[in-house]
Amino acid sequence: MDIEISGLTLKYDDFVAVDDISLDVPDGESLVLLGESGCGKTSTMRCIAGLETPYDGHLRIGDDVVFDSVGRKNVAPNRRNVGMVFQSYAIWPDRSVRANVAFGLKAKKASKEQVQSKADQALDMIGLKHLADRGASALSGGQMQRVALARSIAMEPAVLLLDEPLSNLDAQLRVRLRNELRRIQREAGLTSVYVTHDQSEAMALADKIAIMKRGTIVQLGTPQEIYDEPATSYIARFLGMGNVLEISRGTEGTLGLGGVPVTAGTAPTSWENGRALCIRPEQVRLAAPSQAHSSQGAVLTGEVTVSIFQGSDISYEVDCGGLTIQAVVKRAPYGGESVEASVGDKVDVVLSAEEAITVPMDEESK
Ligand SMILES: Nc1ncnc2c1ncn2[C@@H]1O[C@H](COP(=O)(O)OP(=O)(O)OP(=O)(O)O)[C@@H](O)[C@H]1O
């Protein structure tokens, strides 16, 4: 079922944690709330679940208005038909896997056969049917989180809410489980809202990502839109763009990036004051000194200060007159053609006009 959120505001005493948020999540889609710690992701989620009472706004899940400040409507959490999966697994260790999954179904007073078949179906979906009779204490962290997920799915909720469910797992398992989560969400056509501060998790799991900052949504878009076109310098930095450089353009046609004068034969008109130039480390090219030409974009001269071997890539930091540029260069055997440099080497750094984008500069990220 779809979710409609409009004008949602939540206060903790005088502190506004969620500030007039409006969002729609279409039926069967996955929305990810992404942002720095404290930006209001969990608070927004808790409002949808009914665990917090908003100060203002309107919330609808499918045909049911579950909160409305004007109509003074506030449906209790257990009547909202939402499933929740949190960071802590909330598994009963002394019960079997099946009993853990069946718990909510029993509370719903389903028949014994229904409980059994729905629990087994959910376990099958998350790939744990073979462990149905095992005691839950004999499970790994990843398996426990799957059980928690199966328990929510078995209830066939209208909406599934997930708050950093993978953050207690090790890196490899996180990736595996997040891919599985995405498969299950798609297969079951689950409308879901997922909270995370991890951008790669967000990219993998979302149909749409809402980036939050100080209780507001600062960008909403598909993972591709957000990755390719961050709306501001703050978002570009938050997404790990690597090089986000304030542009200063003089009346004489001079150009500065991040406070350092650069040569740029073909600086596009969009490279203007008040904007930041963003370019990912993988898009930065290095050339031997004096070998780069400014017709390619902006050229800076610098010295390699950091060189880190990363298998098929080498990650560099280049000091260009006080400005540090991050570059990741593919090594020749892996399709790369750029120079490989060592710490102390002088290099030219090329920021291609074609590949760089510009975004409005946030005051605070200067
Ligand atoms: N019960 C509460 N009372 C007062 N302030 C709170 C309460 N819960 C959260 N806050 C504050 O509201 C803001 C938003 O918190 P919230 O937990 O929604 O952030 P978040 O984006 O989910 O952060 P994290 O990623 O760290 O979980 C924070 O500044 C937090 O300190």
The ligand as an SDF file (V2000), in Angstrom:
LIG
                    3D

 31 33  0  0  0  0  0  0  0  0999 V2000
   13.3360   11.2950   22.7720 N   0  0  0  0  0  0  0  0  0  0  0  0
   14.0160   12.3750   22.3690 C   0  0  0  0  0  0  0  0  0  0  0  0
   14.0360   13.5070   23.1090 N   0  0  0  0  0  0  0  0  0  0  0  0
   14.7180   14.5990   22.7040 C   0  0  0  0  0  0  0  0  0  0  0  0
   15.4200   14.6670   21.5460 N   0  0  0  0  0  0  0  0  0  0  0  0
   15.4480   13.5840   20.7780 C   0  0  0  0  0  0  0  0  0  0  0  0
   14.7430   12.3730   21.1320 C   0  0  0  0  0  0  0  0  0  0  0  0
   14.9360   11.4590   20.1510 N   0  0  0  0  0  0  0  0  0  0  0  0
   15.7320   12.0640   19.2290 C   0  0  0  0  0  0  0  0  0  0  0  0
   16.0330   13.3310   19.5980 N   0  0  0  0  0  0  0  0  0  0  0  0
   16.8490   14.3030   18.8390 C   0  0  0  0  0  0  0  0  0  0  0  0
   16.1970   14.5260   17.5990 O   0  0  0  0  0  0  0  0  0  0  0  0
   17.1530   14.6040   16.5390 C   0  0  0  0  0  0  0  0  0  0  0  0
   16.8200   13.5790   15.4830 C   0  0  0  0  0  0  0  0  0  0  0  0
   17.0400   12.2800   16.0300 O   0  0  0  0  0  0  0  0  0  0  0  0
   16.8710   10.9580   15.1670 P   0  0  0  0  0  0  0  0  0  0  0  0
   17.0870    9.7840   16.0620 O   0  0  0  0  0  0  0  0  0  0  0  0
   15.6110   11.0260   14.4220 O   0  0  0  0  0  0  0  0  0  0  0  0
   18.0880   11.1150   14.1620 O   0  0  0  0  0  0  0  0  0  0  0  0
   18.6780   10.0710   13.1300 P   0  0  0  0  0  0  0  0  0  0  0  0
   18.8540   10.8070   11.8560 O   0  0  0  0  0  0  0  0  0  0  0  0
   17.8570    8.8400   13.0930 O   0  0  0  0  0  0  0  0  0  0  0  0
   20.0990    9.7930   13.7810 O   0  0  0  0  0  0  0  0  0  0  0  0
   20.9530    8.4240   13.9020 P   0  0  0  0  0  0  0  0  0  0  0  0
   21.4420    8.1150   12.5220 O   0  0  0  0  0  0  0  0  0  0  0  0
   22.0610    8.8310   14.8230 O   0  0  0  0  0  0  0  0  0  0  0  0
   20.0500    7.3950   14.4710 O   0  0  0  0  0  0  0  0  0  0  0  0
   18.5070   14.4200   17.1780 C   0  0  0  0  0  0  0  0  0  0  0  0
   19.0900   15.7030   17.3740 O   0  0  0  0  0  0  0  0  0  0  0  0
   18.2120   13.7480   18.4950 C   0  0  0  0  0  0  0  0  0  0  0  0
   19.1620   14.1100   19.4720 O   0  0  0  0  0  0  0  0  0  0  0  0
  1  2  1  0
  2  3  1  0
  2  7  2  0
  3  4  2  0
  4  5  1  0
  5  6  2  0
  6  7  1  0
  6 10  1  0
  7  8  1  0
  8  9  2  0
  9 10  1  0
 10 11  1  0
 11 12  1  0
 11 30  1  0
 12 13  1  0
 13 14  1  0
 13 28  1  0
 14 15  1  0
 15 16  1  0
 16 17  2  0
 16 18  1  0
 16 19  1  0
 19 20  1  0
 20 21  2  0
 20 22  1  0
 20 23  1  0
 23 24  1  0
 24 25  2  0
 24 26  1  0
 24 27  1  0
 28 29  1  0
 28 30  1  0
 30 31  1  0
M  END
$$$$
